[in-house]
Protein backbone atom coordinates (compact mmCIF):
# COMPACT_ATOMS: atom_id res chain seq x y z
CA UNK A 1 0.00 0.00 0.00
CA UNK A 2 2.87 2.35 0.75
CA UNK A 3 4.18 1.81 -2.75
CA UNK A 4 0.79 2.80 -4.19
CA UNK A 5 0.82 6.00 -2.15
CA UNK A 6 4.23 6.96 -3.58
CA UNK A 7 2.84 7.04 -7.10
CA UNK A 8 2.09 10.53 -8.48
CA UNK A 9 -1.32 9.58 -9.90
CA UNK A 10 -4.58 8.09 -8.63
CA UNK A 11 -4.51 4.25 -8.62
CA UNK A 12 -7.18 1.65 -7.82
CA UNK A 13 -6.74 -2.11 -7.43
CA UNK A 14 -9.83 -4.29 -8.02
CA UNK A 15 -10.50 -8.00 -8.18
CA UNK A 16 -11.74 -9.46 -11.51
CA UNK A 17 -15.35 -8.68 -10.50
CA UNK A 18 -14.58 -4.96 -10.08
CA UNK A 19 -14.62 -4.90 -6.27
CA UNK A 20 -12.10 -2.39 -4.90
CA UNK A 21 -9.22 -3.99 -3.00
CA UNK A 22 -6.97 -0.95 -2.51
CA UNK A 23 -6.80 2.76 -3.39
CA UNK A 24 -3.95 5.21 -2.93
CA UNK A 25 -4.14 8.66 -1.35
CA UNK A 26 -4.39 10.46 -4.69
CA UNK A 27 -7.43 8.41 -5.72
CA UNK A 28 -9.15 9.06 -2.39
CA UNK A 29 -8.42 12.78 -2.78
CA UNK A 30 -9.81 12.76 -6.33
CA UNK A 31 -13.19 11.22 -5.40
CA UNK A 32 -13.44 12.81 -1.96
CA UNK A 33 -13.74 9.56 0.00
CA UNK A 34 -11.62 7.75 2.56
CA UNK A 35 -9.91 4.50 1.66
CA UNK A 36 -12.06 2.64 4.21
CA UNK A 37 -15.21 3.90 2.46
CA UNK A 38 -14.01 2.56 -0.88
CA UNK A 39 -12.91 -0.86 0.43
CA UNK A 40 -15.09 -3.60 -1.08
CA UNK A 41 -17.16 -1.12 -3.09
CA UNK A 42 -17.55 -1.54 -6.86
CA UNK A 43 -15.39 0.56 -9.17
CA UNK A 44 -18.68 1.70 -10.71
CA UNK A 45 -19.47 3.54 -7.46
CA UNK A 46 -16.77 6.13 -8.27
CA UNK A 47 -17.90 6.62 -11.89
CA UNK A 48 -20.60 8.80 -13.45
CA UNK A 49 -23.65 6.86 -14.82
CA UNK A 50 -22.70 6.96 -18.52
CA UNK A 51 -19.16 5.86 -17.62
CA UNK A 52 -20.21 2.78 -15.68
CA UNK A 53 -22.64 1.94 -18.50
CA UNK A 54 -19.67 2.07 -20.91
CA UNK A 55 -17.64 -0.02 -18.43
CA UNK A 56 -20.36 -2.70 -18.30
CA UNK A 57 -20.98 -2.85 -22.06
CA UNK A 58 -17.48 -2.39 -23.49
CA UNK A 59 -14.58 -2.48 -21.08
CA UNK A 60 -15.04 -5.64 -19.00
CA UNK A 61 -15.22 -7.90 -22.05
CA UNK A 62 -12.02 -6.28 -23.39
CA UNK A 63 -10.24 -6.82 -20.06
CA UNK A 64 -11.30 -10.44 -19.76
CA UNK A 65 -10.15 -11.24 -23.30
CA UNK A 66 -6.96 -9.13 -23.55
CA UNK A 67 -5.95 -8.42 -19.97
CA UNK A 68 -5.57 -4.67 -20.57
CA UNK A 69 -7.56 -1.63 -21.69
CA UNK A 70 -5.94 1.67 -22.46
CA UNK A 71 -6.92 5.31 -22.96
CA UNK A 72 -10.44 4.90 -21.53
CA UNK A 73 -12.10 8.31 -21.43
CA UNK A 74 -14.40 8.19 -18.41
CA UNK A 75 -15.80 10.54 -15.79
CA UNK A 76 -15.21 10.11 -12.06
CA UNK A 77 -18.13 11.06 -9.81
CA UNK A 78 -17.04 12.68 -6.55
CA UNK A 79 -18.79 12.44 -3.19
CA UNK A 80 -20.58 15.74 -3.94
CA UNK A 81 -21.80 14.39 -7.33
CA UNK A 82 -19.34 16.43 -9.39
CA UNK A 83 -18.07 14.75 -12.60
CA UNK A 84 -14.33 14.95 -13.44
CA UNK A 85 -13.05 13.82 -16.88
CA UNK A 86 -10.23 11.29 -16.59
CA UNK A 87 -8.23 8.96 -18.81
CA UNK A 88 -7.93 5.48 -17.35
CA UNK A 89 -5.52 2.63 -18.15
CA UNK A 90 -6.05 -0.86 -16.80
CA UNK A 91 -3.64 -3.83 -16.65
CA UNK A 92 -4.11 -7.32 -15.27
CA UNK A 93 -1.68 -8.23 -12.45
CA UNK A 94 -1.31 -9.68 -8.96
CA UNK A 95 -2.19 -8.09 -5.63
CA UNK A 96 -1.59 -9.88 -2.33
CA UNK A 97 -1.03 -13.08 -4.29
CA UNK A 98 -4.40 -12.91 -6.10
CA UNK A 99 -5.45 -11.92 -9.63
CA UNK A 100 -6.38 -8.28 -9.89
CA UNK A 101 -6.60 -5.27 -12.18
CA UNK A 102 -4.57 -2.09 -11.68
CA UNK A 103 -6.52 1.04 -12.70
CA UNK A 104 -4.36 4.12 -13.30
CA UNK A 105 -6.30 7.40 -13.49
CA UNK A 106 -5.06 10.53 -15.25
CA UNK A 107 -6.93 13.78 -14.79
CA UNK A 108 -7.31 15.08 -18.36
CA UNK A 109 -5.30 18.28 -18.01
CA UNK A 110 -2.46 16.61 -16.07
CA UNK A 111 -2.15 13.32 -17.90
CA UNK A 112 1.11 13.92 -19.68
CA UNK A 113 2.71 15.56 -16.67
CA UNK A 114 1.81 12.48 -14.60
CA UNK A 115 3.16 10.14 -17.26
CA UNK A 116 6.42 12.08 -17.30
CA UNK A 117 6.63 11.79 -13.51
CA UNK A 118 5.98 8.06 -13.76
CA UNK A 119 8.86 7.70 -16.18
CA UNK A 120 11.09 9.62 -13.81
CA UNK A 121 9.95 7.35 -10.99
CA UNK A 122 10.87 4.32 -13.06
CA UNK A 123 14.28 5.77 -13.98
CA UNK A 124 14.92 6.37 -10.30
CA UNK A 125 13.59 2.91 -9.32
CA UNK A 126 16.04 1.22 -11.71
CA UNK A 127 18.94 2.85 -9.91
CA UNK A 128 17.93 2.02 -6.35
CA UNK A 129 19.54 -0.66 -4.26
CA UNK A 130 18.62 -4.36 -4.34
CA UNK A 131 16.31 -4.06 -1.27
CA UNK A 132 13.97 -1.88 -3.39
CA UNK A 133 13.79 -4.42 -6.22
CA UNK A 134 10.25 -5.45 -5.23
CA UNK A 135 9.06 -1.84 -5.43
CA UNK A 136 10.85 -1.46 -8.76
CA UNK A 137 9.00 -4.48 -10.16
CA UNK A 138 5.72 -2.94 -9.00
CA UNK A 139 6.54 0.34 -10.76
CA UNK A 140 7.47 -1.71 -13.85
CA UNK A 141 3.96 -3.21 -13.79
CA UNK A 142 2.37 0.22 -13.52
CA UNK A 143 4.52 1.64 -16.33
CA UNK A 144 3.78 -1.26 -18.63
CA UNK A 145 0.09 -0.80 -17.86
CA UNK A 146 0.26 2.60 -19.49
CA UNK A 147 -1.21 2.62 -23.01
CA UNK A 148 1.38 5.12 -24.17
CA UNK A 149 4.50 4.13 -26.04
CA UNK A 150 7.26 5.32 -23.71
CA UNK A 151 10.94 5.66 -24.51
CA UNK A 152 13.95 7.69 -23.45
CA UNK A 153 16.59 9.04 -25.81
CA UNK A 154 19.77 10.76 -24.68
CA UNK A 155 21.19 13.89 -26.28
CA UNK A 156 23.14 11.69 -28.69
CA UNK A 157 19.81 10.16 -29.79
CA UNK A 158 20.59 6.72 -28.36
CA UNK A 159 17.73 4.78 -26.77
CA UNK A 160 18.04 4.03 -23.06
CA UNK A 161 14.54 2.75 -22.33
CA UNK A 162 11.40 1.52 -24.12
CA UNK A 163 8.27 0.16 -22.42
CA UNK A 164 6.27 -2.89 -23.45
CA UNK A 165 3.72 -1.07 -25.68
CA UNK A 166 6.64 0.65 -27.46
CA UNK A 167 8.31 -2.68 -28.18
CA UNK A 168 5.04 -4.27 -29.30
CA UNK A 169 4.22 -1.41 -31.68
CA UNK A 170 7.50 -1.78 -33.57
CA UNK A 171 7.63 -5.59 -32.99
CA UNK A 172 11.17 -5.46 -31.60
CA UNK A 173 12.93 -6.87 -28.55
CA UNK A 174 14.30 -4.68 -25.78
CA UNK A 175 17.90 -5.71 -26.55
CA UNK A 176 17.43 -4.63 -30.18
CA UNK A 177 16.28 -1.12 -29.35
CA UNK A 178 18.33 -0.23 -26.26
CA UNK A 179 21.45 1.55 -27.51
CA UNK A 180 20.14 1.94 -31.05
CA UNK A 181 19.83 5.34 -32.73
CA UNK A 182 16.54 7.05 -33.46
CA UNK A 183 17.41 7.19 -37.16
CA UNK A 184 17.81 3.40 -37.25
CA UNK A 185 14.46 2.86 -35.60
CA UNK A 186 12.40 5.42 -37.52
CA UNK A 187 14.03 5.22 -40.95
CA UNK A 188 14.85 8.15 -43.19
CA UNK A 189 11.28 9.25 -44.16
CA UNK A 190 9.92 9.35 -40.58
CA UNK A 191 13.15 10.87 -39.24
CA UNK A 192 12.82 13.70 -41.72
CA UNK A 193 9.30 14.42 -40.49
CA UNK A 194 10.33 14.41 -36.81
CA UNK A 195 13.77 16.05 -37.03
CA UNK A 196 12.60 19.58 -36.24
CA UNK A 197 10.71 18.37 -33.18
CA UNK A 198 13.78 16.41 -32.00
CA UNK A 199 16.02 19.46 -32.30
CA UNK A 200 13.46 21.60 -30.42
CA UNK A 201 13.30 19.00 -27.61
CA UNK A 202 17.10 18.93 -27.31
CA UNK A 203 16.91 22.71 -27.06
CA UNK A 204 14.66 22.31 -23.99
CA UNK A 205 11.32 22.93 -25.70
CA UNK A 206 8.48 20.51 -25.00
CA UNK A 207 6.88 19.18 -28.22
CA UNK A 208 3.44 17.84 -29.01
CA UNK A 209 2.24 16.79 -32.47
CA UNK A 210 0.12 14.22 -34.25
CA UNK A 211 1.60 11.55 -36.46
CA UNK A 212 0.45 8.51 -38.44
CA UNK A 213 2.82 5.63 -37.62
CA UNK A 214 3.12 2.32 -39.42
CA UNK A 215 2.72 -0.73 -37.17
CA UNK A 216 4.64 -3.95 -37.46
CA UNK A 217 1.61 -5.67 -39.00
CA UNK A 218 1.53 -3.10 -41.81
CA UNK A 219 -1.49 -1.18 -40.53
CA UNK A 220 -1.40 2.51 -39.72
CA UNK A 221 -2.10 3.87 -36.26
CA UNK A 222 -2.95 7.47 -35.43
CA UNK A 223 -0.89 8.82 -32.55
CA UNK A 224 -0.36 11.86 -30.37
CA UNK A 225 3.39 12.28 -29.79
CA UNK A 226 5.12 14.16 -26.94
CA UNK A 227 8.82 14.92 -26.62
CA UNK A 228 9.56 16.00 -23.04
CA UNK A 229 13.06 17.38 -22.34
CA UNK A 230 14.99 15.81 -19.43
CA UNK A 231 16.73 18.63 -17.58
CA UNK A 232 19.27 18.38 -14.78
CA UNK A 233 19.58 20.80 -11.85
CA UNK A 234 21.46 23.24 -14.06
CA UNK A 235 18.74 23.07 -16.76
CA UNK A 236 21.08 21.23 -19.09
CA UNK A 237 19.26 18.89 -21.49
CA UNK A 238 20.33 15.29 -20.85
CA UNK A 239 17.90 13.80 -23.36
CA UNK A 240 14.15 13.60 -23.76
CA UNK A 241 11.25 11.32 -22.97
CA UNK A 242 9.04 10.11 -25.80
CA UNK A 243 5.36 9.54 -25.01
CA UNK A 244 3.26 8.27 -27.90
CA UNK A 245 -0.47 7.74 -27.39
CA UNK A 246 -2.29 5.48 -29.82
CA UNK A 247 -5.52 7.42 -30.40
CA UNK A 248 -6.95 5.18 -33.12
CA UNK A 249 -9.21 3.26 -30.76
CA UNK A 250 -9.72 6.40 -28.68
CA UNK A 251 -11.10 8.32 -31.64
CA UNK A 252 -13.48 5.48 -32.40
CA UNK A 253 -14.52 5.25 -28.76
CA UNK A 254 -14.97 9.02 -28.50
CA UNK A 255 -17.17 8.93 -31.59
CA UNK A 256 -19.31 6.20 -30.04
CA UNK A 257 -19.49 8.03 -26.71
CA UNK A 258 -20.48 11.24 -28.47
CA UNK A 259 -23.17 9.31 -30.33
CA UNK A 260 -24.44 7.77 -27.07
CA UNK A 261 -24.40 11.17 -25.35
CA UNK A 262 -26.16 12.72 -28.34
CA UNK A 263 -28.88 10.07 -28.20
CA UNK A 264 -29.21 10.53 -24.41
CA UNK A 265 -29.47 14.30 -24.73
CA UNK A 266 -31.54 14.56 -27.92
CA UNK A 267 -33.98 11.65 -27.81
CA UNK A 268 -37.62 12.65 -27.42
CA UNK A 269 -38.01 9.94 -24.77
CA UNK A 270 -37.39 10.85 -21.16
CA UNK A 271 -34.56 8.92 -19.49
CA UNK A 272 -34.01 8.59 -15.75
CA UNK A 273 -31.28 6.59 -13.99
CA UNK A 274 -31.78 5.65 -10.33
CA UNK A 275 -29.80 3.67 -7.78
CA UNK A 276 -31.00 0.67 -5.77
CA UNK A 277 -32.63 3.00 -3.22
CA UNK A 278 -34.61 4.79 -5.95
CA UNK A 279 -32.56 8.00 -5.78
CA UNK A 280 -32.26 9.80 -9.11
CA UNK A 281 -28.70 9.78 -10.47
CA UNK A 282 -29.17 11.22 -13.95
CA UNK A 283 -31.88 12.58 -16.26
CA UNK A 284 -31.87 13.84 -19.84
CA UNK A 285 -33.40 17.04 -21.31
CA UNK A 286 -36.49 15.15 -22.52
CA UNK A 287 -37.16 14.14 -18.89
CA UNK A 288 -37.31 17.84 -17.97
CA UNK A 289 -39.48 18.66 -20.98
CA UNK A 290 -42.02 15.96 -20.06
CA UNK A 291 -42.08 16.31 -16.24
CA UNK A 292 -41.31 20.02 -15.83
CA UNK A 293 -38.47 19.27 -13.38
CA UNK A 294 -34.94 20.44 -14.15
CA UNK A 295 -32.03 18.08 -13.55
CA UNK A 296 -30.87 20.20 -10.62
CA UNK A 297 -34.29 19.86 -8.95
CA UNK A 298 -34.38 16.05 -9.03
CA UNK A 299 -30.80 14.75 -8.81
CA UNK A 300 -30.42 12.93 -5.49
CA UNK A 301 -34.18 12.95 -4.89
CA UNK A 302 -36.33 9.79 -4.63
CA UNK A 303 -38.07 8.89 -7.87
CA UNK A 304 -41.34 8.69 -5.90
CA UNK A 305 -41.69 12.46 -6.26
CA UNK A 306 -43.16 11.73 -9.72
CA UNK A 307 -45.85 9.37 -8.44
CA UNK A 308 -49.51 10.26 -8.91
CA UNK A 309 -52.40 8.86 -6.89
CA UNK A 310 -53.70 6.70 -9.74
CA UNK A 311 -52.01 3.47 -8.60
CA UNK A 312 -52.04 1.57 -5.31
CA UNK A 313 -49.09 0.00 -3.53
CA UNK A 314 -49.84 -3.38 -5.12
CA UNK A 315 -49.21 -1.89 -8.57
CA UNK A 316 -45.73 -0.65 -7.62
CA UNK A 317 -45.01 -3.91 -5.80
CA UNK A 318 -45.75 -5.78 -9.05
CA UNK A 319 -43.26 -3.59 -10.90
CA UNK A 320 -40.59 -4.28 -8.29
CA UNK A 321 -41.29 -8.01 -8.50
CA UNK A 322 -40.97 -7.98 -12.29
CA UNK A 323 -37.62 -6.22 -12.03
CA UNK A 324 -36.43 -8.72 -9.44
CA UNK A 325 -37.58 -11.73 -11.51
CA UNK A 326 -36.84 -10.61 -15.06
CA UNK A 327 -34.74 -7.44 -14.83
CA UNK A 328 -37.31 -5.56 -16.91
CA UNK A 329 -40.79 -4.03 -16.74
CA UNK A 330 -42.81 -2.13 -19.33
CA UNK A 331 -46.31 -0.73 -19.29
CA UNK A 332 -48.57 2.29 -18.88
CA UNK A 333 -48.05 4.40 -15.77
CA UNK A 334 -49.69 7.57 -14.45
CA UNK A 335 -47.10 10.03 -13.09
CA UNK A 336 -47.30 13.59 -11.83
CA UNK A 337 -45.96 16.71 -13.56
CA UNK A 338 -44.20 19.38 -11.50
CA UNK A 339 -47.39 21.46 -11.86
CA UNK A 340 -49.30 18.68 -10.08
CA UNK A 341 -51.13 17.57 -13.22
CA UNK A 342 -51.19 13.82 -13.83
CA UNK A 343 -49.99 12.47 -17.18
CA UNK A 344 -49.99 8.99 -18.68
CA UNK A 345 -46.70 7.58 -19.91
CA UNK A 346 -45.45 4.41 -21.53
CA UNK A 347 -42.43 3.43 -19.48
CA UNK A 348 -39.86 0.67 -19.65
CA UNK A 349 -37.49 0.01 -16.74
CA UNK A 350 -34.33 -2.07 -17.12
CA UNK A 351 -32.07 -3.31 -14.34
CA UNK A 352 -28.32 -2.74 -14.68
CA UNK A 353 -26.70 -5.44 -12.49
CA UNK A 354 -23.99 -4.50 -10.01
CA UNK A 355 -20.57 -6.11 -9.87
CA UNK A 356 -21.68 -8.80 -7.41
CA UNK A 357 -24.78 -9.75 -9.38
CA UNK A 358 -27.27 -7.57 -7.49
CA UNK A 359 -29.32 -4.87 -9.15
CA UNK A 360 -28.05 -1.47 -8.12
CA UNK A 361 -29.03 0.74 -11.07
CA UNK A 362 -32.30 1.18 -12.96
CA UNK A 363 -32.71 2.90 -16.31
CA UNK A 364 -36.22 4.17 -17.04
CA UNK A 365 -37.22 5.28 -20.54
CA UNK A 366 -40.65 6.85 -21.00
CA UNK A 367 -42.78 9.05 -23.24
CA UNK A 368 -45.99 11.00 -22.62
CA UNK A 369 -49.00 9.26 -24.19
CA UNK A 370 -51.69 11.34 -22.46
CA UNK A 371 -52.88 12.97 -25.69
CA UNK A 372 -53.11 9.59 -27.44
CA UNK A 373 -55.00 8.20 -24.45
CA UNK A 374 -57.51 11.08 -24.61
CA UNK A 375 -58.00 10.41 -28.32
CA UNK A 376 -58.55 6.70 -27.64
CA UNK A 377 -61.00 7.54 -24.87
CA UNK A 378 -62.85 9.90 -27.24
CA UNK A 379 -63.04 7.20 -29.90
CA UNK A 380 -64.35 4.72 -27.31
CA UNK A 381 -66.88 7.31 -26.13
CA UNK A 382 -68.14 7.86 -29.66
CA UNK A 383 -68.40 4.09 -30.19
CA UNK A 384 -70.55 3.67 -27.09
CA UNK A 385 -72.73 6.82 -27.18
CA UNK A 386 -75.49 8.22 -29.35
CA UNK A 387 -73.99 11.06 -31.46
CA UNK A 388 -77.13 13.22 -31.20
CA UNK A 389 -77.96 13.09 -27.47
CA UNK A 390 -74.60 11.81 -26.13
CA UNK A 391 -76.56 9.17 -24.22
CA UNK A 392 -75.22 5.58 -24.00
CA UNK A 393 -76.13 3.58 -27.10
CA UNK A 394 -77.44 0.02 -27.32
CA UNK A 395 -73.94 -1.55 -26.94
CA UNK A 396 -73.09 0.35 -23.75
CA UNK A 397 -76.59 -0.22 -22.37
CA UNK A 398 -76.28 -3.98 -22.85
CA UNK A 399 -72.81 -3.95 -21.21
CA UNK A 400 -74.11 -2.12 -18.15
CA UNK A 401 -77.23 -4.27 -18.01
CA UNK A 402 -75.10 -7.43 -18.11
CA UNK A 403 -72.85 -6.12 -15.34
CA UNK A 404 -75.86 -5.20 -13.20
CA UNK A 405 -77.40 -8.65 -13.66
CA UNK A 406 -74.07 -10.28 -12.69
CA UNK A 407 -74.04 -8.16 -9.53
CA UNK A 408 -77.50 -9.43 -8.56
CA UNK A 409 -76.10 -12.98 -8.58
CA UNK A 410 -73.65 -12.02 -5.80
CA UNK A 411 -75.99 -10.00 -3.60
CA UNK A 412 -79.78 -9.54 -3.24
CA UNK A 413 -80.70 -6.77 -5.68
CA UNK A 414 -83.33 -6.02 -8.29
CA UNK A 415 -83.37 -4.06 -11.54
CA UNK A 416 -86.00 -2.22 -13.54
CA UNK A 417 -85.72 -1.72 -17.31
CA UNK A 418 -88.00 0.89 -18.90
CA UNK A 419 -88.55 0.89 -22.66
CA UNK A 420 -89.85 4.36 -23.73
CA UNK A 421 -91.29 5.23 -27.12
CA UNK A 422 -92.39 8.80 -27.90
CA UNK A 423 -96.00 9.34 -29.01
CA UNK A 424 -96.75 11.88 -31.80
CA UNK A 425 -93.00 12.24 -32.58
CA UNK A 426 -93.48 11.32 -36.25
CA UNK A 427 -96.06 14.11 -36.62
CA UNK A 428 -93.60 16.69 -35.21
CA UNK A 429 -90.81 15.39 -37.40
CA UNK A 430 -92.93 15.45 -40.58
CA UNK A 431 -94.45 18.85 -39.82
CA UNK A 432 -91.48 20.85 -38.53
CA UNK A 433 -88.64 18.96 -40.18
CA UNK A 434 -85.87 16.64 -39.06
CA UNK A 435 -83.80 19.44 -37.53
CA UNK A 436 -86.63 20.30 -35.10
CA UNK A 437 -87.18 16.61 -34.54
CA UNK A 438 -83.55 16.17 -33.50
CA UNK A 439 -83.87 19.19 -31.20
CA UNK A 440 -86.92 17.56 -29.57
CA UNK A 441 -84.99 14.32 -28.97
CA UNK A 442 -82.16 16.23 -27.28
CA UNK A 443 -84.62 18.05 -24.97
CA UNK A 444 -86.33 14.79 -24.06
CA UNK A 445 -82.95 13.21 -23.26
CA UNK A 446 -82.09 16.12 -20.96
CA UNK A 447 -85.44 15.84 -19.15
CA UNK A 448 -84.95 12.10 -18.64
CA UNK A 449 -81.52 12.63 -17.09
CA UNK A 450 -82.98 15.00 -14.48
CA UNK A 451 -85.46 12.33 -13.33
CA UNK A 452 -83.04 9.50 -12.49
CA UNK A 453 -80.15 8.96 -10.08
CA UNK A 454 -76.47 9.14 -10.97
CA UNK A 455 -76.11 5.35 -10.81
CA UNK A 456 -79.04 4.82 -13.22
CA UNK A 457 -78.63 4.75 -17.01
CA UNK A 458 -80.58 6.60 -19.72
CA UNK A 459 -79.84 5.26 -23.23
CA UNK A 460 -81.12 5.96 -26.73
CA UNK A 461 -81.55 2.95 -28.98
CA UNK A 462 -82.35 5.00 -32.09
CA UNK A 463 -85.26 6.93 -33.58
CA UNK A 464 -87.63 7.95 -30.78
CA UNK A 465 -86.83 4.98 -28.52
CA UNK A 466 -85.15 5.43 -25.12
CA UNK A 467 -84.32 2.91 -22.38
CA UNK A 468 -83.92 3.70 -18.66
CA UNK A 469 -82.11 1.22 -16.40
CA UNK A 470 -82.88 1.73 -12.70
CA UNK A 471 -80.16 0.17 -10.53
CA UNK A 472 -81.59 -1.54 -7.42
CA UNK A 473 -84.81 0.49 -7.05
CA UNK A 474 -86.71 0.36 -3.74
CA UNK A 475 -89.57 -1.70 -5.22
CA UNK A 476 -92.24 -1.84 -7.87
CA UNK A 477 -94.19 1.07 -6.33
CA UNK A 478 -91.06 3.25 -6.51
CA UNK A 479 -90.55 2.25 -10.15
CA UNK A 480 -94.18 3.15 -10.91
CA UNK A 481 -93.67 6.61 -9.37
CA UNK A 482 -90.59 7.19 -11.54
CA UNK A 483 -92.49 6.02 -14.64
CA UNK A 484 -95.35 8.39 -13.88
CA UNK A 485 -92.96 11.33 -13.42
CA UNK A 486 -91.30 10.49 -16.73
CA UNK A 487 -94.64 10.37 -18.56
CA UNK A 488 -95.58 13.74 -17.09
CA UNK A 489 -92.21 15.32 -17.84
CA UNK A 490 -92.16 14.16 -21.45
CA UNK A 491 -95.76 15.27 -21.98
CA UNK A 492 -94.99 18.79 -20.77
CA UNK A 493 -94.81 21.35 -23.65
CA UNK A 494 -91.50 21.67 -25.49
CA UNK A 495 -90.28 24.83 -27.20
CA UNK A 496 -88.77 24.24 -30.62
CA UNK A 497 -87.65 27.53 -32.13
CA UNK A 498 -90.68 29.83 -31.99
CA UNK A 499 -93.17 27.01 -31.61
CA UNK A 500 -94.42 24.87 -28.75
CA UNK A 501 -95.15 21.20 -29.27
CA UNK A 502 -96.36 18.36 -27.10
CA UNK A 503 -95.54 14.66 -27.30
CA UNK A 504 -96.30 11.71 -25.10
CA UNK A 505 -94.40 8.70 -23.77
CA UNK A 506 -95.46 5.07 -23.74
CA UNK A 507 -93.34 3.09 -21.27
CA UNK A 508 -92.94 -0.64 -20.81
CA UNK A 509 -91.29 -1.92 -17.63
CA UNK A 510 -89.55 -5.26 -17.08
CA UNK A 511 -88.34 -6.13 -13.57
CA UNK A 512 -85.37 -8.38 -12.91
CA UNK A 513 -85.38 -11.21 -12.05
CA UNK A 514 -89.14 -11.75 -12.36
CA UNK A 515 -89.42 -10.51 -15.98
CA UNK A 516 -86.17 -11.87 -17.38
CA UNK A 517 -82.78 -13.21 -16.37
CA UNK A 518 -80.72 -12.01 -19.34
CA UNK A 519 -80.24 -8.59 -20.95
CA UNK A 520 -81.95 -9.74 -24.15
CA UNK A 521 -84.97 -11.13 -22.27
CA UNK A 522 -85.41 -7.96 -20.22
CA UNK A 523 -85.20 -5.72 -23.29
CA UNK A 524 -87.65 -7.91 -25.24
CA UNK A 525 -90.16 -8.01 -22.39
CA UNK A 526 -89.89 -4.27 -21.69
CA UNK A 527 -90.59 -3.69 -25.39
CA UNK A 528 -93.66 -5.93 -25.17
CA UNK A 529 -94.89 -3.98 -22.13
CA UNK A 530 -94.37 -0.72 -24.04
CA UNK A 531 -96.72 -1.89 -26.80
CA UNK A 532 -99.22 -2.79 -24.09
CA UNK A 533 -99.03 0.83 -22.88
CA UNK A 534 -99.69 2.07 -26.42
CA UNK A 535 -102.70 -0.22 -26.73
CA UNK A 536 -103.94 1.21 -23.43
CA UNK A 537 -104.20 4.67 -24.98
CA UNK A 538 -100.58 5.87 -25.03
CA UNK A 539 -98.89 8.39 -22.72
CA UNK A 540 -98.87 5.86 -19.88
CA UNK A 541 -96.83 2.91 -18.59
CA UNK A 542 -97.31 -0.80 -18.10
CA UNK A 543 -95.36 -3.51 -16.25
CA UNK A 544 -94.57 -6.69 -18.14
CA UNK A 545 -96.80 -9.72 -17.68
CA UNK A 546 -96.60 -13.06 -19.45
CA UNK A 547 -99.99 -12.38 -21.06
CA UNK A 548 -98.42 -9.61 -23.13
CA UNK A 549 -96.35 -12.14 -25.11
CA UNK A 550 -99.07 -14.75 -25.43
Buried (B, 14 or more C-beta within 10 A) or exposed (E): EEBBBEBBBBBBBBBBEBBBBBBBBBBBEBBBBEBEBBEEBBBBBBBBBBBBBBBBEBBBEBBEEEEBBBBBBBBBBBEEEEBBBBBBBBBBBEBEEEEBBBBBBBBEEBBBBBBBBBBBBBBEBEEEEEEBEEBBEBBBBBBBBBBBBBBBBBBEBBBBBBBBBBBEBBEBEEEBBBEBEBBEBBEEEBBEEBEEBBEBBBEEEBBEEEBEBBBEEEEEBBBBBBBBBBEEEEEEBEBBBBBBBBBBBBEEBEEEBEEBEEEBEEBEBBBBBBBEEEBBBBBBBBBBEBBBBEEEBBBEBEBEBBBBEEBEEEEEEEBEEBBEEEBEBBEEBBBBBBEEEEBBBBBBBBBBEBBEEEBBBBBBBBBBBBEEBEEEEEEEEEEBBBEEBEBBBBEBBBEBBEEBBEEBEEEEBBBBBBBBBBBBBEEBBEEBEEEBBBBBBBBBBEBBBEBBEEEBBBBBBEEBBBBBBBBBBEEBEEBBEBBEEBBEBBBEEBEBEEEEBEBBBBBBBBBBBEBBEEBEBBBBBBBBBBBBBBEEEBBBBBBBEEEBEE
